[in-house]
Amino acid sequence: MNDDMFSSGWDVLDASHEALRTAVRAVPADGWDLPTPSTEWTVAQVLQHAVGDQIGFAAALTGEPGPGFDPFAPSGEMEGVDPTAFLGDALARAAKAWAGVDRDATEVPTPVPPHKMSPWSGSAACGLDAAVHAWDIALATGGPSPLTPELARPLLKVAREIVEPLRSYGAYAAALDPQQGDDDEALLLRYLGRDPHWSAS
């Protein structure tokens, strides 16, 4: 399934999907075992987790089966896997599911607490997951941050709606204190428990 030309119609989600797609395409062949800002996970494990989460968001909306593996216990095994196709299938499922959402609905189901959100918040939450893992993968492999101010601002808005309950599950680390001079990207990353200046070296 090719999702390169498929849009969900939700700007934040589509930009986040593109960020993740770009980051994964840039991973070198020998880069899948590199460490990432996601504690104790390699690049391969972050990809697997991100794929599982996108399928989970789609399944919550459509009632179709969720991922065939536990996104919170990714194996890191990539032998025989085409990373671009593996991700592309998940992004397509998520984008198509969100494209079918009624924008006037009061709430839609989501796989994360509170499990029912407004359509905008739900789509942005799906985007948040993709975008933060795009950042993890890009930084781990020496690439530039895929986050822009235009993307970071709405992602921080939805993060403030959903992240606190998720910290107790280990989905996000404790927030880091904002620092003088932080831009929109840094504010988002610190809120998610990530050091904006993280480096693998």
Backbone torsions as a table, in degrees:
resi	resn	phi	psi	omega
1	MET	NA	131.2	-178.2
2	ASN	-110.8	120.3	-177.8
3	ASP	-105.9	10.1	-173.0
4	ASP	-56.8	-34.5	-176.5
5	MET	-105.2	6.7	-174.9
6	PHE	-96.0	127.4	180.0
7	SER	-111.7	140.4	175.4
8	SER	-78.5	-19.8	-175.1
9	GLY	88.4	-3.1	177.8
10	TRP	-107.4	114.1	-170.0
11	ASP	-58.3	-45.4	-177.2
12	VAL	-64.6	-43.0	-179.9
13	LEU	-65.8	-44.6	-178.6
14	ASP	-63.9	-40.5	178.4
15	ALA	-66.4	-36.9	178.7
16	SER	-68.4	-41.5	176.3
17	HIS	-60.4	-43.1	-179.6
18	GLU	-65.0	-36.6	177.7
19	ALA	-62.4	-44.3	-179.8
20	LEU	-68.3	-42.0	179.1
21	ARG	-59.8	-44.9	-179.1
22	THR	-65.1	-42.6	-179.8
23	ALA	-62.6	-42.2	-178.0
24	VAL	-69.2	-38.9	178.3
25	ARG	-62.4	-27.2	-176.0
26	ALA	-87.6	-4.2	-179.7
27	VAL	-69.3	124.9	177.9
28	PRO	-69.9	161.7	-176.5
29	ALA	-57.1	-31.5	-178.6
30	ASP	-99.6	18.4	-174.7
31	GLY	-98.3	-3.3	-171.3
32	TRP	-72.3	-19.6	179.9
33	ASP	-98.7	7.0	-179.6
34	LEU	-69.6	149.5	175.5
35	PRO	-72.1	155.6	-177.8
36	THR	-130.6	170.6	174.4
37	PRO	-64.1	-17.9	174.5
38	SER	-78.0	107.5	-170.7
39	THR	-49.3	127.2	174.2
40	GLU	71.5	7.4	177.7
41	TRP	-111.9	140.4	173.8
42	THR	-83.7	174.5	176.0
43	VAL	-58.3	-43.1	179.7
44	ALA	-61.2	-42.6	-179.4
45	GLN	-66.9	-38.2	176.8
46	VAL	-63.5	-42.9	177.4
47	LEU	-59.6	-48.5	-179.1
48	GLN	-60.6	-42.3	178.0
49	HIS	-61.6	-46.4	-178.7
50	ALA	-62.3	-40.8	177.5
51	VAL	-61.6	-47.1	179.7
52	GLY	-60.6	-39.1	-179.8
53	ASP	-67.1	-40.5	178.8
54	GLN	-63.6	-40.7	176.9
55	ILE	-64.8	-37.4	178.4
56	GLY	-62.8	-41.9	177.2
57	PHE	-63.7	-42.4	179.2
58	ALA	-63.1	-44.5	-177.8
59	ALA	-63.6	-35.6	178.6
60	ALA	-62.1	-34.4	-178.8
61	LEU	-81.1	-38.7	-170.4
62	THR	-100.3	-19.5	-174.8
63	GLY	81.6	2.8	177.5
64	GLU	-74.9	168.3	-179.8
65	PRO	-60.3	146.5	175.9
66	GLY	-81.1	-166.6	-179.4
67	PRO	-64.6	149.8	-179.3
68	GLY	-85.3	17.9	178.7
69	PHE	-151.7	166.7	179.7
70	ASP	-85.2	112.1	-178.7
71	PRO	-62.3	-19.0	-179.0
72	PHE	-95.5	5.2	173.4
73	ALA	-138.5	57.6	-177.0
74	PRO	-67.9	141.5	-174.3
75	SER	-76.7	-31.3	-174.5
76	GLY	80.9	-0.9	-179.1
77	GLU	-82.1	120.5	-176.9
78	MET	-119.3	7.6	-178.8
79	GLU	-61.4	127.4	179.3
80	GLY	78.3	5.0	-178.3
81	VAL	-101.0	131.8	171.3
82	ASP	-89.8	105.3	-173.4
83	PRO	-57.5	-39.7	-178.2
84	THR	-65.3	-43.4	179.1
85	ALA	-69.9	-39.5	178.5
86	PHE	-58.1	-47.3	177.8
87	LEU	-71.3	-42.8	-176.0
88	GLY	-57.6	-39.5	179.1
89	ASP	-63.1	-42.9	-179.4
90	ALA	-67.2	-42.5	179.3
91	LEU	-64.9	-37.1	177.8
92	ALA	-63.7	-43.7	179.6
93	ARG	-61.0	-44.0	-179.2
94	ALA	-67.5	-46.0	-178.3
95	ALA	-61.6	-43.2	-179.1
96	LYS	-68.3	-36.4	177.7
97	ALA	-64.2	-44.8	-179.6
98	TRP	-71.5	-28.5	177.3
99	ALA	-63.8	-26.2	-179.0
100	GLY	-89.1	1.7	-177.5
101	VAL	-78.5	138.1	175.4
102	ASP	-74.9	115.1	-177.8
103	ARG	-65.0	-19.3	179.8
104	ASP	-92.3	0.7	179.5
105	ALA	-64.5	147.7	177.6
106	THR	-69.5	-41.5	179.4
107	GLU	-155.4	159.0	177.6
108	VAL	-133.2	154.7	-179.8
109	PRO	-74.1	143.2	175.9
110	THR	-135.7	157.0	-179.6
111	PRO	-81.7	-5.8	-179.6
112	VAL	-111.6	151.2	177.4
113	PRO	-56.1	141.8	7.4
114	PRO	-86.6	16.5	176.0
115	HIS	71.0	-3.8	170.7
116	LYS	-144.1	126.3	-176.7
117	MET	-139.9	165.6	172.5
118	SER	-63.9	155.7	180.0
119	PRO	-55.7	-42.8	-179.8
120	TRP	-63.8	-48.2	-177.9
121	SER	-63.2	-40.3	179.1
122	GLY	-63.9	-44.1	179.2
123	SER	-67.3	-37.5	178.7
124	ALA	-69.7	-34.1	176.2
125	ALA	-64.0	-40.6	175.9
126	CYS	-62.6	-40.5	177.3
127	GLY	-66.1	-39.9	179.5
128	LEU	-56.9	-44.5	-179.6
129	ASP	-61.2	-44.6	-179.7
130	ALA	-66.4	-43.0	-174.2
131	ALA	-68.9	-42.2	-178.1
132	VAL	-67.7	-33.7	177.6
133	HIS	-78.4	-25.3	170.2
134	ALA	-62.4	-41.3	177.9
135	TRP	-64.4	-45.1	178.3
136	ASP	-53.9	-49.0	-175.2
137	ILE	-69.8	-42.6	-179.4
138	ALA	-62.7	-45.9	-178.9
139	LEU	-67.7	-37.3	-179.2
140	ALA	-63.7	-31.2	-175.6
141	THR	-103.3	14.1	174.5
142	GLY	79.9	15.2	-179.6
143	GLY	-90.8	172.9	177.6
144	PRO	-76.0	156.6	176.8
145	SER	-63.3	134.9	178.0
146	PRO	-85.5	-1.4	-176.3
147	LEU	-86.8	132.3	175.2
148	THR	-111.6	160.9	175.9
149	PRO	-57.3	-38.0	-178.4
150	GLU	-65.6	-28.2	177.8
151	LEU	-89.5	-40.0	-176.0
152	ALA	-63.6	-35.9	-176.2
153	ARG	-63.2	-52.9	177.6
154	PRO	-67.3	-30.1	177.9
155	LEU	-66.7	-37.2	176.8
156	LEU	-66.0	-36.8	178.5
157	LYS	-59.3	-48.9	-178.4
158	VAL	-73.8	-31.8	177.3
159	ALA	-58.9	-40.1	180.0
160	ARG	-68.4	-18.3	176.3
161	GLU	-81.7	-33.3	-166.5
162	ILE	-121.3	-19.5	-166.4
163	VAL	-74.1	-37.6	-173.8
164	GLU	-53.6	-49.2	178.9
165	PRO	-63.2	-25.1	-177.3
166	LEU	-78.3	-19.9	-178.8
167	ARG	-62.9	-36.2	-178.1
168	SER	-67.1	-20.6	177.4
169	TYR	-88.8	-3.7	-178.0
170	GLY	85.2	6.5	-178.9
171	ALA	-70.0	-30.5	176.6
172	TYR	-137.4	145.3	175.6
173	ALA	-76.3	170.6	177.0
174	ALA	-60.0	145.0	179.8
175	ALA	-63.0	144.5	174.7
176	LEU	-94.4	147.0	-179.1
177	ASP	-65.2	135.2	175.2
178	PRO	-60.2	150.5	179.5
179	GLN	-117.6	150.9	178.3
180	GLN	-57.3	133.5	179.3
181	GLY	90.5	-1.3	177.9
182	ASP	-59.8	134.2	172.9
183	ASP	-93.0	-174.7	-176.4
184	ASP	-60.1	-39.6	180.0
185	GLU	-64.9	-45.8	-179.2
186	ALA	-64.2	-39.3	178.5
187	LEU	-61.0	-43.5	178.8
188	LEU	-62.9	-50.3	-175.9
189	LEU	-62.5	-43.0	178.8
190	ARG	-64.4	-37.6	178.1
191	TYR	-63.0	-32.6	179.6
192	LEU	-85.3	5.1	178.0
193	GLY	82.2	20.4	-178.6
194	ARG	-112.8	143.4	176.5
195	ASP	-83.1	116.8	-179.0
196	PRO	-59.1	-20.5	-177.9
197	HIS	-103.8	20.5	-179.5
198	TRP	-56.1	142.5	175.7
199	SER	-144.2	144.3	179.3
200	ALA	-73.6	-20.7	-176.6
201	SER	-84.5	NA	NA
